[in-house]
Amino acid sequence: MNNRLIIVGAGGHGRVVADNAVKNGYKNIAFVDDAAVGECEGFPIIGTTGILKSLDDGKTDFVIAIGSNDNREELAQKHDVNWVVLIHPSAQIGISARIGAGTVVMACAVVNAGASVGKHCIVNTGAVVEHDNIIEDFAHISPKAALGGTVSVGKKTQIGLGAVVKNNIKICDNCTIGAGSVVVKNIETSGTYVGVPAKEVL
Ligand SMILES: CC(C)(COP(=O)(O)OP(=O)(O)OC[C@H]1O[C@@H](n2cnc3c(N)ncnc32)[C@H](O)[C@@H]1OP(=O)(O)O)[C@@H](O)C(=O)NCCC(=O)NCCS
């Protein structure tokens, strides 16, 4: 871990990521953002994403704090810098769990034994990623969502606030599961699914 952290995205999620970073011991924090200027959560916004490569001096860590899964993917593919994992000290991570570069794990989240979380994912506040889950790159497990054991979540899929996914279920790439929904069957077609049990919104 370096002392300096650049957070990409100075919105609400960026503020929570900054808090996570402070609790991980980062002392020198700054934001870049393509729209916002000034400061964010008390830290300076020093430019746009266009300056990212110039900030990569070998002594700086980077993390993307943007809720859009598409935007995180685009930025990560465009900018080859030292993307780091941030895990809030209150999160519980299994000793055999794996977490990919650029992923943030927020306060009170759980990633249990044997789970694999890809790159640039968000495991948000209080989310539960149970044992042996496979969470593909750029996915977002929203606050208080709960995934039973051996669930798979595809690339860029978002599991909404407080949603529940039954154990052993597979959800494909590019899905959105609505807030509070309950997924009880595999989802094999990209789309938006809501309700109890979750059904596609056409
Ligand atoms: C599922 C979701 C993406 C749908 O948003 P949308 O595409 O704008 O769709 P709409 O709001 O027009 O809703 C479409 C229909 O689905 C229903 N619906 C939307 N979200 C729902 C949900 N979570 N559960 C049950 N029904 C839902 C609406 O009532 C509407 O039904 P109707 O056509 O009978 O009126 C959104 O409601 C949602 O739940 N997003 C997740 C938010 C979240 O978890 N954010 C995390 C932030 S950290």
The ligand as a Tripos MOL2 file, in Angstrom:
@<TRIPOS>MOLECULE
LIG
   48    50     1     0     0
SMALL
NO_CHARGES

@<TRIPOS>ATOM
      1 C1        -35.4900   -2.4210  -10.8670 C.3       1 LIG1
      2 C2        -35.2020   -0.9800  -11.2180 C.3       1 LIG1
      3 C3        -33.8210   -0.8720  -11.8510 C.3       1 LIG1
      4 C4        -36.2540   -0.5570  -12.2110 C.3       1 LIG1
      5 O1        -36.0780    0.7740  -12.5420 O.3       1 LIG1
      6 P1        -36.7330    1.3360  -13.8980 P.3       1 LIG1
      7 O2        -36.1680    0.6150  -15.0720 O.co2     1 LIG1
      8 O3        -36.6150    2.8290  -13.8480 O.co2     1 LIG1
      9 O4        -38.2220    0.8470  -13.8410 O.3       1 LIG1
     10 P2        -39.5330    1.5680  -13.2600 P.3       1 LIG1
     11 O5        -39.2400    2.3360  -12.0080 O.co2     1 LIG1
     12 O6        -40.1750    2.2750  -14.4100 O.co2     1 LIG1
     13 O7        -40.4280    0.2970  -12.8640 O.3       1 LIG1
     14 C5        -40.9270   -0.6140  -13.8120 C.3       1 LIG1
     15 C6        -41.9460   -1.4880  -13.1100 C.3       1 LIG1
     16 O8        -41.2620   -2.3260  -12.1570 O.3       1 LIG1
     17 C7        -41.7320   -2.0630  -10.8140 C.3       1 LIG1
     18 N1        -40.5600   -2.0580   -9.9480 N.ar      1 LIG1
     19 C8        -39.4510   -1.2680  -10.0480 C.ar      1 LIG1
     20 N2        -38.5700   -1.5830   -9.1170 N.ar      1 LIG1
     21 C9        -39.1120   -2.6010   -8.4120 C.ar      1 LIG1
     22 C10       -38.6580   -3.3630   -7.3110 C.ar      1 LIG1
     23 N3        -37.4470   -3.1180   -6.7960 N.pl3     1 LIG1
     24 N4        -39.4480   -4.3500   -6.8400 N.ar      1 LIG1
     25 C11       -40.6800   -4.5820   -7.3770 C.ar      1 LIG1
     26 N5        -41.1630   -3.8890   -8.4380 N.ar      1 LIG1
     27 C12       -40.3830   -2.9110   -8.9410 C.ar      1 LIG1
     28 C13       -42.4060   -0.6820  -10.8820 C.3       1 LIG1
     29 O9        -43.3760   -0.5390   -9.8990 O.3       1 LIG1
     30 C14       -42.9560   -0.7150  -12.2950 C.3       1 LIG1
     31 O10       -44.1520   -1.4810  -12.2920 O.3       1 LIG1
     32 P3        -45.4450   -1.0270  -13.1460 P.3       1 LIG1
     33 O11       -44.9900   -1.0300  -14.5900 O.co2     1 LIG1
     34 O12       -46.4590   -2.0800  -12.8260 O.co2     1 LIG1
     35 O13       -45.7810    0.3270  -12.6590 O.co2     1 LIG1
     36 C15       -35.2270   -0.0690   -9.9600 C.3       1 LIG1
     37 O14       -36.5360    0.1750   -9.5070 O.3       1 LIG1
     38 C16       -34.4340   -0.6780   -8.8130 C.2       1 LIG1
     39 O15       -34.9480   -1.3880   -7.9360 O.2       1 LIG1
     40 N6        -33.1100   -0.3670   -8.8080 N.am      1 LIG1
     41 C17       -32.1740   -0.8240   -7.8150 C.3       1 LIG1
     42 C18       -31.7440    0.3800   -6.9550 C.3       1 LIG1
     43 C19       -30.6240    0.0140   -6.0410 C.2       1 LIG1
     44 O16       -30.5700   -1.0630   -5.4810 O.2       1 LIG1
     45 N7        -29.6750    0.9110   -5.9090 N.am      1 LIG1
     46 C20       -28.4960    0.6720   -5.1220 C.3       1 LIG1
     47 C21       -27.8340    1.9750   -4.8250 C.3       1 LIG1
     48 S1        -26.3800    1.7670   -3.8750 S.3       1 LIG1
@<TRIPOS>BOND
     1     1     2 1
     2     2     3 1
     3     2     4 1
     4     2    36 1
     5     4     5 1
     6     5     6 1
     7     6     7 2
     8     6     8 1
     9     6     9 1
    10     9    10 1
    11    10    11 2
    12    10    12 1
    13    10    13 1
    14    13    14 1
    15    14    15 1
    16    15    16 1
    17    15    30 1
    18    16    17 1
    19    17    18 1
    20    17    28 1
    21    18    19 ar
    22    18    27 ar
    23    19    20 ar
    24    20    21 ar
    25    21    22 ar
    26    21    27 ar
    27    22    23 1
    28    22    24 ar
    29    24    25 ar
    30    25    26 ar
    31    26    27 ar
    32    28    29 1
    33    28    30 1
    34    30    31 1
    35    31    32 1
    36    32    33 2
    37    32    34 1
    38    32    35 1
    39    36    37 1
    40    36    38 1
    41    38    39 2
    42    38    40 1
    43    40    41 1
    44    41    42 1
    45    42    43 1
    46    43    44 2
    47    43    45 1
    48    45    46 1
    49    46    47 1
    50    47    48 1
@<TRIPOS>SUBSTRUCTURE
     1 LIG1         1 GROUP 0 **** ****
